[in-house]
């Protein structure tokens, strides 16, 4: 084993241990399913959502749609294979064990197109919803994740839902529009 692989593996292991992965993990109790995400998305759009982070609702929905679409078509840019097989794999394992993900909520997918200035929320909602339904029906080979590497369909499904749930942390729901 070369020194760099050893150091990256040690770092990835330290991240997992330092984050409490070896203590009692309380997994998310709701199903990490596309149906759950679709229900949340419909509920979100039936209300007057307010975002509290750097991104508005349009950017969040397009970003989440891109992630789902890229799992079927291929991500535009990737981390190194070494990163994906060490730190990326460790991060996904930790997220899966906890049933939730944390990542910078204003960080675009590497190589993804810049967000449109048009910002049509209704179109962004429909695009994200369509991407989730397309993923549900998808039967082909899935593209490797840009940071986690190869994922099975159930792993990708959980990743997409955890990703959306993480972005929901910056969305507040208010009363339905009158």
PLY file of the C-alpha trace (Angstrom):
ply
format ascii 1.0
element vertex 178
property float x
property float y
property float z
element edge 177
property int vertex1
property int vertex2
end_header
0.00 0.00 0.00
1.45 3.37 -0.87
1.75 6.16 1.65
-0.91 8.40 0.04
-3.55 5.63 0.03
-2.74 4.84 3.64
-3.04 8.49 4.68
-6.34 9.00 2.83
-7.76 5.80 4.30
-6.66 6.85 7.78
-8.22 10.29 7.28
-11.51 8.78 6.08
-11.60 6.41 9.05
-10.85 9.27 11.41
-13.71 11.30 9.96
-16.14 8.46 10.59
-14.89 7.80 14.11
-14.69 11.49 14.95
-18.24 12.06 13.79
-19.66 9.56 16.25
-20.22 6.75 13.77
-18.97 4.22 16.29
-21.36 5.45 18.97
-25.08 4.79 18.99
-26.41 6.15 15.70
-30.01 7.20 15.63
-31.11 6.58 12.06
-33.79 8.68 10.42
-37.11 6.91 11.02
-38.92 7.87 7.82
-38.46 5.78 4.68
-35.75 7.12 2.37
-37.90 6.50 -0.68
-38.77 8.44 -3.82
-42.45 8.28 -2.77
-41.56 10.01 0.51
-39.65 12.71 -1.40
-42.52 13.19 -3.87
-44.98 13.62 -0.98
-42.69 16.17 0.67
-42.24 18.00 -2.61
-46.00 18.21 -3.21
-46.54 19.39 0.38
-43.80 21.97 -0.04
-45.32 23.39 -3.20
-48.82 23.52 -1.66
-47.54 26.05 0.85
-45.70 29.35 0.62
-42.10 28.21 1.20
-39.45 30.65 2.38
-35.75 29.85 2.07
-33.33 30.80 4.82
-29.98 30.02 3.14
-27.97 31.40 0.25
-30.09 29.70 -2.41
-33.69 30.48 -3.29
-36.28 27.76 -3.93
-35.62 27.73 -7.67
-31.92 26.96 -7.20
-32.61 24.26 -4.60
-35.14 22.47 -6.82
-32.96 22.65 -9.95
-29.91 21.48 -7.99
-31.82 18.48 -6.59
-33.19 17.67 -10.06
-29.69 17.82 -11.55
-28.42 15.35 -8.98
-31.16 12.84 -9.78
-30.76 13.32 -13.54
-26.96 12.89 -13.37
-27.36 9.58 -11.55
-28.93 8.29 -14.76
-26.95 10.21 -17.40
-23.56 10.76 -15.76
-22.09 13.56 -13.68
-20.15 16.22 -15.62
-17.10 16.11 -13.30
-15.80 13.63 -10.74
-13.55 13.55 -7.72
-10.52 11.29 -8.12
-11.01 7.52 -7.96
-8.87 7.55 -4.82
-11.17 10.09 -3.17
-14.29 8.14 -4.17
-12.89 4.86 -2.82
-11.82 6.36 0.52
-13.35 9.60 1.83
-16.35 9.48 -0.53
-17.20 5.88 0.35
-16.75 6.61 4.06
-18.99 9.68 3.90
-21.76 7.79 2.11
-21.52 4.94 4.65
-21.87 7.42 7.49
-24.81 9.21 5.86
-26.52 5.86 5.20
-26.02 4.74 8.80
-27.49 7.98 10.14
-30.24 8.19 7.51
-29.33 11.79 6.79
-26.77 13.78 4.90
-25.00 17.03 5.52
-23.19 18.98 2.82
-22.62 22.65 1.92
-26.10 23.76 0.87
-24.86 26.43 -1.54
-22.37 24.25 -3.40
-23.26 23.37 -6.99
-22.58 19.94 -8.45
-19.11 20.11 -10.04
-19.45 20.94 -13.74
-23.22 21.53 -13.59
-24.50 24.42 -15.72
-24.93 27.78 -14.03
-28.48 28.37 -12.81
-30.77 30.17 -15.25
-31.57 33.78 -14.50
-35.22 33.12 -15.42
-35.92 31.30 -12.13
-39.35 29.87 -12.89
-40.23 28.00 -9.68
-43.13 26.10 -11.29
-40.79 24.72 -13.97
-38.14 23.87 -11.37
-40.77 22.02 -9.31
-41.92 20.06 -12.37
-38.33 19.25 -13.38
-37.46 17.89 -9.94
-40.70 15.91 -9.72
-40.13 14.46 -13.21
-36.54 13.52 -12.35
-37.73 11.61 -9.27
-40.41 9.76 -11.25
-37.95 9.04 -14.07
-35.51 7.61 -11.54
-38.23 5.39 -10.07
-38.90 3.91 -13.51
-35.26 3.79 -14.65
-34.01 0.31 -15.54
-30.61 1.10 -17.08
-27.14 1.22 -15.58
-26.66 4.02 -13.08
-23.72 6.39 -13.43
-21.14 6.49 -10.65
-21.69 9.34 -8.19
-19.14 12.13 -8.56
-18.00 11.78 -4.92
-19.28 8.39 -3.67
-18.50 6.26 -6.72
-20.75 3.39 -7.84
-24.07 3.12 -5.98
-26.86 0.59 -6.34
-30.34 1.81 -7.16
-31.51 1.54 -3.51
-28.38 3.39 -2.37
-28.97 6.12 -4.94
-32.62 6.37 -3.93
-31.59 6.91 -0.31
-28.89 9.39 -1.39
-31.38 11.45 -3.42
-33.87 11.58 -0.56
-31.20 12.43 2.04
-29.92 15.14 -0.32
-33.39 16.68 -0.66
-34.00 16.38 3.10
-30.73 18.21 3.76
-31.84 21.10 1.52
-35.23 21.16 3.25
-33.41 22.34 6.37
-33.19 25.76 4.73
-36.86 25.92 3.78
-39.62 27.11 6.07
-43.24 26.39 5.30
-45.93 28.95 5.87
-49.68 28.76 5.43
-51.18 27.82 2.05
-51.68 30.72 -0.31
-55.21 32.15 -0.26
0 1
1 2
2 3
3 4
4 5
5 6
6 7
7 8
8 9
9 10
10 11
11 12
12 13
13 14
14 15
15 16
16 17
17 18
18 19
19 20
20 21
21 22
22 23
23 24
24 25
25 26
26 27
27 28
28 29
29 30
30 31
31 32
32 33
33 34
34 35
35 36
36 37
37 38
38 39
39 40
40 41
41 42
42 43
43 44
44 45
45 46
46 47
47 48
48 49
49 50
50 51
51 52
52 53
53 54
54 55
55 56
56 57
57 58
58 59
59 60
60 61
61 62
62 63
63 64
64 65
65 66
66 67
67 68
68 69
69 70
70 71
71 72
72 73
73 74
74 75
75 76
76 77
77 78
78 79
79 80
80 81
81 82
82 83
83 84
84 85
85 86
86 87
87 88
88 89
89 90
90 91
91 92
92 93
93 94
94 95
95 96
96 97
97 98
98 99
99 100
100 101
101 102
102 103
103 104
104 105
105 106
106 107
107 108
108 109
109 110
110 111
111 112
112 113
113 114
114 115
115 116
116 117
117 118
118 119
119 120
120 121
121 122
122 123
123 124
124 125
125 126
126 127
127 128
128 129
129 130
130 131
131 132
132 133
133 134
134 135
135 136
136 137
137 138
138 139
139 140
140 141
141 142
142 143
143 144
144 145
145 146
146 147
147 148
148 149
149 150
150 151
151 152
152 153
153 154
154 155
155 156
156 157
157 158
158 159
159 160
160 161
161 162
162 163
163 164
164 165
165 166
166 167
167 168
168 169
169 170
170 171
171 172
172 173
173 174
174 175
175 176
176 177
